[in-house]
Amino acid sequence: MTMRKAVPASVEAMIEDLGRLVRTESPSDDPTALKASAGVVAEMIEGRLGGRAAIVELDGLPHVHWSGGGEPAVLVLGHHDTVFPLGTLERRPFTVADGRATGPGVFDMLGGLVQAVHGLATLDDLSGVEILVTADEEVGSRSSRALIEERALACGAVLVFEGAADGGGLKTARKGTGGFHVTVTGRASHAGLEPEAGVNALIEAAHQVLAIAALGRPGLGTTVTPTVATAGTAENVVPASATVLVDVRVETRDEKERVEAAFAALTPYVEGATIAVSGGIGRPPMPEAASAALFAVARELLPGVEGRAVGGGSDGNFTAALGVPTLDGLGAVGGGAHSDDEYLLVGSMVERAELVAGLVRAIRRN
């Protein structure tokens, strides 16, 4: 059990920690940078909450886990990896001006981590609380998923500190997300001398793009969007290969199964062409039912806060799919995730930190 002296949430202290995190760049594809970032996260947790934050290395990636001791009751979940490459900070340094903090990762989701830790610091008893900060959320959580699911089941309730929805709303439902890679193989030939001797992979890919796009069901919340296509080597060569990348979002498990089955059943249109499909919907949908009880508590603590269903996925999708009560979007209020315009509203930081503390108290009472 971690008993400690409670410390009121301070904007100045939160900005100090946020600046240190942002200045430690943490692109998902750089294990060395991620190790440095994990060290800063661990130091922040230990410095503000006491105890020891363990670095759990899985597939070479460093995830941070901390426990307040006692019977597990609530998992505070986040990630420290960001989408921005090394060097972004030089072009876009951490800055606080006119009520906004800017810099790579302030909204998604370093600001949420800081608010969560400082919110917990306002409690004098942290028993039952666990924190898990992963290093690969932005690239699918392949190394961390099993650990996330294990701790979620052990704790029985999950608070996810991804950035808030528009206007500061909480994220009460998320679509399942995934992607597919369609590879078309044909046969090359001279486009002028004997085009008929080739098998045009680009034409086959064009047929597949139309068939794939038709799998969407907007009325059911299902989007199937071809996003990247490549083919060919030269203007006078019938292309022997082509690839198509596809983004998929679904609201229900039935739609997940339908779309995955449809991709598996794709067949060639052009004689002689072959198709290979890889990928899938890795993050299952997060249904509104998973967040209902926790959202009701949040509305009592922060009257007027709205719940939003959103298209993006998070690690909360995994925990909700297990049947573990999960509330998302508890992190920074701001916007511009994954863009040069990313920002955090400083004036909301204390309120959101206090919301964390209130939710933890309520969960442990129950």
N, C-alpha and C positions, 0 to 999 in steps of 0.2 A: 504494500500500500504506500502511495506517495502522498504524504501530508506535507504541506508547505505553507508559506505565508502568501496569501493572495495579493496580486499586484493589479491595480486598476489599469485598464487599457489606455495606452498613450499613443497619440498620433506620432509624436516625435520618435518614440522608440520603434514603432512599426516602420516608419520611413527609413530609419537607420538600418534595420534588418533587411528591408526590401532592397535598399541600395546595394547592400553587400551581396545578396543573392543575384540580382540582375547583373552586377559587375563580374560575376563568376559565370561566364557563358557556358551553356549546357545543351548543345545540339544533340539530338537523339542518336546520331550516327558517329559520335566521337566518345569512345569509352574513357579516354584519358580526361577529357573535359568533364565528363559525367562524374568521374571519381572525385574531382576537385569540388564539383557542385554538391555531391552527396556529403562531403566533409563539412561544407558550410551549413547545409541543412541540419546535419547532426549537431554541430556546435550551437546553432540557434536553438534547437529543441532543448538540449542539455542546459544551455545558459538561462533559458526562460522558465523551464519546467523542472530542472533537476533530473536525477537519474542518469541512465546511460542509453544513448541511441545506438543501436547496432547497425552496422553496414552488412546487408545480406547480399552477397554476390551470386548472381544466377546467370549462367551463360555469359560471364564476363561483364555483366552490367550491375551497378551498385544501387540497391534499393535500401531505404532507411526505415527501420522499425523501432518503435519505442513503446513501452508499456508502463502504465501507472501502477501496475500490480493489482492484486485481487482478482475476483471473478470477472472475466471479460464481459463487457456490456455494450460498448459502442466503439466502432472503428471510424476514425477520422482518416479519410482517404484522399490522397492527392498525388501529383507527380512533379518532378523537378526538371525533366527534360523539356526542351523547347524546340520549335521548328526552325529557328534562325541559325545560319551557319556562323562559325567563328569569324570575327571581324565585324559583325553587325554592330556591336557596341561602339566601335570606333566611329562609325557613321551616325549612330543613333544612341548617344550616351544616356545613361539614367539621368532624368531631369525632373524636378518638381517645380511647377510654376502655374499660377492662376488656378489653383485647386486641383491640378491634374499631375499625376506621375506618369512619365512616359519612359520607354526603353524596351528592349526585347524581352518579352515574357512577363511584363508587369500584370497584364490581365489574365493571360493563359500560361501558367496559373500561379506564378510566384506570389502575387498579392494575396491570393486565397490561402496559401500556406502560411504566410505571415499572420494574417487575421486569425486563422485557426489556432496557431500556437499562442498568440497573445490573448485570444479569448479564453483558452484553457488556463492561462496564467492568472486569470481573475478568480479561479477556484482554489480553495485551500485543500481540497481532497480530490485527487485525480485517480483514485482507485476505479478499476473497471474500464478505463480509457486506454485505447491503443491508437497509435498513429502509424500509418504506412504511407511512405512517399516513394513512388516508383520511378524508374529511370527510362521507361520505354512506352509510356501511354500514347505518345504522338505517332508511334509506328506500330500500333496494334497490340501492345502488352503481351507479346509472345513469351518472354521470359518470366514475367511477373504474374500472369493470370492465375496460376495454381496457388500462389501465395496469397493473392488477393481473395480468392474464393475460400481458402482455408481460414483466414482470419475473419472474414465476413461471417462465415458459419459459426465460428467460435464466439463471436461477439453478439450476433443477433440483431444488430442495427448498424446502418452505415450512413455517415454524413460525408458527402463528396464536395470538395472545395474548388470545383471548376468555376470559372467566371459566371456571374449572374446572367440571366436573360435580360432582354431589353427592359429598361426602366427599373432594373434591380429585382425583377421577378425571380422566383425559384424555379428550378427545372423539375417538373413533376412527372414527365414522361419523355422518353427519347426513342427515336427510331433505331432499329437494328441497322448496322452499317457493315459494308464489305465491298470487295472489289473482285473483278474477274479479269484474267489475262487470256485473250483469245489469240492463238498463233495459227496462221494459215500457211500451209506449205504448197507451193505449186512447182512449176518447172520453167527455168529461164530459156529464152531463145532470142534471136535477133528480131527486133521489132519491125525492121524493114524487109529483111530477106525472107524470113519464115516465121511470122507471128503465130501461125497456126500450129507450129511445132511446140509452142510453149503452153503452159497452164498459168493463167494470169492470176496471181495471188491477190493483186489489188482489186480486181473485179470481184473475186470471191469475198474479200473483206468488205466491199461495199454492200453486197447482199447481206452479209452477216450483221453489219451495222444497222440496217433497216429492220432486220428480224429482231435484233436485240432491243432496239429502241421501242419496238411494239410490245415488249414484255411489261412495260410500265402500266400501272393502274392508279392514276392520280386520285380517283375517287376513293381508293382504299389506302391512300397515303404511300403508295409504292412508286418510287422513282428509279428508273433504270437508264443511266445516262452514259453513252459512249463519250469518253473524254480525250483520249489520245490515240492517234493512229499513225503507223509508219509503214512504208512499203518501198520496194524498189531500190536500185543502185545507180541507174543511169537512164537518160531519156530514151535511148535506143535499145533498151533491154526489157523484154517482158519480165515483170518482177516474179521472182521465185518464192518470195516470202513476204508476209505482212503480219503486223500485230495490232490488236485493238485492246485498249484498256477501258474498263467500264466501272463506274461508280454505282452502287446500289444502296437504296435506303428502304426499309420496310417497317410497318407498324405492328405487324402480327406474326406469330410463329407460322401460321398457315401460309402467309405470303412468302416468308423465308423459304419454306420447303418448296413452294410452287416455283419460285424463281430459280433456286438451285437446281431443281429437276429440269427446268427448261434449258438452262445452260448446258447441263449434261447431255441433253438430247439434241443439241445443235448438229445439223448435218450439212454437207457441202451442197452448193448449187452448181458449181462449175465442175464439169467432168474432169477427173484426175486430181482435183484439189483435196487436201486433207485438213482437218481441223483438230487442234488440241486445246483444251480448256483447263485452266488452273485457277485457284482462288476460291472464294466463298464469302458468306456473310458471317464474319468472325465474331462480331458483337451482336448478341441477340437483342430483340426489342426490350426496352424498359417500360412496362405498362404502368398506367397511372395508378392502378391499385397498389403497386409496390410502395408508392410515396404517400398514399392518402393519410395514414395515421400520423406520420411525422409532419406532414404539411399542415395538418390541423393544429398541431402543437405550435408550429412556427407562426401561424396566423394569430394565435393567442399572444405570442411573445412580440410579434411585430404586426399589429393590426394594419390591414390594407395591403399587405404584401401579396402579390399575385403569383399564381402557378402557371407555368407555360410548358406546353409540349413542344419539343424542338427536334430538328432533323439530325443534328450532330450526335455522335456517340461519345461515350466516356467509359471509364472503368465501372461506373455505376450500372451500366448495362449488365455486366457480369454478375454483380451481386444481386440485382433485382431479379434476374433470371433464376437465381437459386431460391427465390421466395423470401429473401432477407429484406425487411423494410429498409428502403433507401431513399434519401432525399439529396438532390443534386442542385448545383447552381448556388451554393452557399458562399462562394468566394467573392472576388472583387466585383464591385459595381463599376462598369466602364464599357469598353467596346473595342472594336478593331482587331479582334483576335487574328493572329497569323499575318498581320499586315504592318506596314510602316506607320499606320495611324493608331496603333494600339495605345490605349490609355486606361488609367485607373482614377476614379474619383476619390480623392483623399478624404473628403468630408463624410464619406460613408464607411470608412474603415472601422471606427470605434463601434458604430451601431452593429455592423456585421460581426465583429468580434464578440460583442455582448450576446448576440443571437446564438453563437456557438455555445457559450456558457449556459444559456437558458435551455437549449435543447439537450445538452448533456445532463443537466440536473433533472429534467423531465424524464429522460430515458432511464436514468438510474432509479428514479422513484418507482417506475413501473416494473 
